[in-house]
C-alpha cells in the first residue's frame, strides 16, 4: 500500500514494550513513537486496575509522569469521559435503521445535519460528536463489507484520508474499539480498515494499542483471505497489512506463516514473511527461503503442494513486476545460487589441453561448505520446475547449468550432489540448449566416469554415482525410458512428469558417445561387488546394474560370464536383506534355463557349481566341522539355498520347453542336497524374519513344494516346544562347562547297558539341556546305539529321554537323522544280509522303514520314532515320484521304462497311463503301510497264528526272525506296551485318513482281521468316513467282503449313533436277508457246491505243489488264491 508509505508505523521495539508493559522501555521512546501508543497508555493510567500490587502502583506513577508532558493526552482524556453506554444504544439503533432501509445512506441517528464536510465537522466537533462521526463512518464501512459477499471494494472516506487528522482519528478509533468491544469486534474492524486508504497504518495502531489481540487479528485476516493473494488488489492489500503487522511483531512472523500454510490462503504472504525473516543465528547450510519453499513443494501434504504450485503458475502469467513477491523470491534464489558458484565458472568451455591444467588449479571446484546448500538448491529448482511448472529465465538456466556441472569434493555429500545434478539433467534436458552447453555436459559426464572409483573410495560410501550412470546407460540401450524416469524421480525424491520424447538427445549422447552396450557389459563385470550388502546401504548399487543387464540378456548376447560376480555378491551379504537380491537370483536362474534367442539355444549363463555351493555350507551347522569361525553369513547360506530350490523348481517347470529345444541343464545331485542342512537353516531363518524380508516365506513355499516331509505339522508343533522359552532356561540351568560329556563317553555308557543305566541317564538328562544345534554332534552316537535299548531291563525313562532328544534333533537335521536311524534299527539276525540304505533308497521304497528289529514294535518310544519317519518318507516318496514324472515326461520314451519307478511296464507308455501308474504305486505304498501297521496292532499270539496260516505283509517286510527275539519281553509289560503302540498307530492312521480319504476306502476294501475292528473303530476318529462307502462294499460279489462290511458297520453304529448310521444299517439288514435266502438254497444242495469248492481247492493246492520251484512272486500269488479258497470253504462248512 503506497498510500501509507510516508506514515510512521509502530516499531518492533515499541510493540514489545507494550506487550510486556515495560515502563522503562516506554520511557525511552521518542515523542512520535509514544504518540502512537497514547490511547492505551491513557486508559491504563485512568482506569481502575485489576492488579493491586505495589509494583504496578509504582509503574502507574511512572506512566502518569510520562504522560504529563504530552499535550495530546488531554484530548484523549476528554474522549474517555463520554457516556459510552448511550453512544452504544444510538449506534445499535442506527444499525437497525440501516437494515430496514436496505443499507442506504439515509438518516443517521449518530450524526445529523452535517453543515460542512466530514473533515471540517470532525475538526469543529466536541469529543462526543467526534466519536459519533467516526463510529458512523466505521459502521457504514463494516455494513458494506458484510453486504459485498466477498467482492473487494475501496471506500473513499474523507475522515480516514486527511493527513492532518490521522492521529486524532486513530485515537478515536482505538477508544471506540476499547470501550465498545461487543459493538466493534476487532476482527471486523480490521476487515473494514482494509477497504480504506491508510488502512494498514490504522490497523497497526489499533493492534499496537491492544497488543494481546495480535494473533486473533492475524488469524482472522488470513482465514478471510484469498487463496491466491497476488491475483487481486484486495489480496495484495491484505498481504501488505499482515506483512506490516509481522514487521511490528517479528517474533510471531513464523507462526503467522504457519497459519498461512494451514489455511492454504495468501501464499505470497508466506513467501514475503520468509524474505523478511532474519534469523538470530545464520545457518550456513540452507537458507530459510529454500527450506520453506522446499517444504511446501516436497512435503507430504498434497493440498499445500497444489496451492503453492498454483501460486507459481499464476505469478508467471503476469508481466514481470519488481513489486511481485514471486519475482522477489526468484531473485533471492538466484542470488543464493550465484553466491555458491565456483568463482572460476563461466560459459567458456576449456579444450582438452586446458582442462587438465585447470582441474589441477581448482577449476569449477565447489567448496565443501557449499555442497549441502547446492544440493538443496538443486532439489528446490527441480520441484519448482517439475511440480510447480516454473519456466526458468535464460539467466536462471545458465546459472543452474553452471552449478550442476560443478565438481564437488569427494565426500558423501559430494556424491549426493553429483547424483542430483545428473538426474536434473535427465529431468530437464532443455537446460542444455547451445552446442557449448552440450559440450560442457559431455565433459562433465566423462569426468563422472573417470572419477567414480576415486569418489567411492575417498567418500567411503558403497553407493556411488557410477552405478547410476551404468544403470541409465543400460536403460537407454534397452529403450526402457519409463525406468529412467522412475529412477530420476526416486533419486530426486519427487514425482515429476517427464516426457519420454524429451530424453532423445540424452539417449543419443549415452548410447553413441559415452556408453555402447558392449562397453556397459564389460564394465559391469569388472565393477566390484558391494561388501556386506544389506538394506542399510541405500542408493544405486552394482546389483541394480547387473539385474538390469541380466533382464536384457546383455551378458549372454555378448558372451560375458556373470556367474562369478553373482556368486561373490551372494557371499558378501548381511542382514537386513537387500530387496534386490531375490529378484537378482530369479532373473539369473531364468538366464540359465532360457536362451536369449531361439536361434542360439546355447546362449545361456552358467549355473553355480556344486563345489562353490558346498564351500558356502562347509561348517554351517554345529558339529559339522564348524569348530572354527563360520566363514559365510547365515544370509549367504539362505540365499544359496533359495537359489538351489528355485533352480530345481524352475527346471521342473521348464522341462517341456527345454525338451523342445533339445537342452537338458543338469540338476544338482542328491548327494549335494543331502549335505545341505536345510531344516537347520530354515530354523535359523525363522528367528530372523524381520531382517530377511520375504526370504523366509519364499523358502517355506519352495520347501512345501519340493520337500513336504520337512514341513509336517508335528515338526512345527515340536519346534514351538523346543525353540520357545526353553533356550533361556537352558542357559540358566546349563553349567559353564557345556561339553562335560563327550560322544565316546555316551557310546561307552550305551555299550554297558543295563548295568550303566544310571550313568547313561545322567548323560542323557544333561543332553536335554543343550540346544538343538549343540546336540547335533551327538546324533550319531544316539542313533547308532538304539538297538541296545531293546534289551530286557532297560528303564523306560531312558527310552523316553532318547525319544525326546531324537525329536529335538529332528528339528534341525531330519533327513540325515532319519537315514542314520533306519540303518541303526535294522534286524541284527545273522541270516539277514545287512544293508546300508541311502536317502534315495528310502524315498523310492518308504516301507524300508518298517524293516526294523521286531522288538521295536513293542517299544512305544522307539515305535513313535519309526512312525514319524514312515510318515515323512511317504510324503517324500510322493514328491520324489512327482518330480521324477516331470523330469522324464518329454524325453525320449524309448530309452525309459517304468522300472525307473520301481515298477515293470511297457517302454512306450502314454502320459495319462504314467500318471495313473504313479497314483497306483502311491496308493499301494500307503495301503501296504497301513496293513503292516494294523498287523503290528495284533497281539503276539494272533500275529503268529496269522503268519502261520498265510504269508502276512508284516512277516514279508520283517524278513527272517531274529534268534531269541520272539519272546524276550516280559508278559507283564506286554499288554501296556501293546496298548500304547496301538494308540500311536491309530493316531498316524487317523492323520493318513484325513489327508487322503481314499486310503481308508482302499484299506477297507482290502480288508483286515476282524479282531482289529473294535480297536480301529474306537481308536481312529476319522473312520466314520467309512459310512460313505459301506453300501458300495456291501455290493461287492465276494461273500467275505460283505461279511467284513457288516461287521465293520456293527461297530460303527455302536460308536456313532447317527441318522446316517441308521440308514446304512437298514441297507445292511436288507443285504443280510438276501444272503439268508441264498443260504437256504445252499442247505438244499450242499454236496454239489462243496464238491465244486473242494475240486477248486485241491486244484489250487496241486498247482502250488507243482510250481514249488517257481518264482517267489508266482508262489505268493498262488498262496493268496489258496487263502481265498480257504475262506470260502470255511464259510460253506459253517453252513
HUBEL-V568928 format. One record per helix or strand. SS is the DSSP state (H for helix, E for strand). FROM is the first residue (numbers start at 0). TO is the last residue. If there is no record, write none. Layout:
BEGIN
SS,FROM,TO / SS,FROM,TO
END
This chain:
BEGIN
H,1,3 / H,11,19 / H,22,26 / H,30,34 / H,37,45 / H,53,66 / H,72,79 / H,83,99 / H,117,123 / H,126,146 / H,157,160 / H,165,178 / H,185,192 / H,198,208 / H,210,222 / H,228,230 / H,232,247 / H,249,262 / H,266,275 / H,287,297 / H,301,316 / H,324,339 / H,351,359 / E,364,364 / H,367,385 / H,393,403 / E,406,406 / H,411,426 / H,428,430 / H,434,458 / H,464,476 / H,480,491 / H,499,513 / H,516,525 / E,532,532 / H,541,550 / H,553,556 / H,562,570 / E,572,572 / H,579,592 / E,596,596 / E,599,599 / H,609,616 / H,633,652 / H,654,659 / H,669,674 / H,677,685 / H,688,691 / H,694,705 / H,707,709 / H,712,722 / H,725,732 / H,742,750 / H,756,766 / H,771,783 / H,785,789 / H,795,809 / H,813,823 / E,825,825 / H,838,843 / H,845,849 / E,851,851 / H,853,857 / H,859,886 / H,892,894 / H,897,900 / H,910,935 / H,939,948 / H,952,957 / H,970,994 / H,996,1005 / H,1009,1018 / H,1020,1033 / H,1038,1054 / H,1058,1083 / H,1085,1105 / H,1111,1132
END
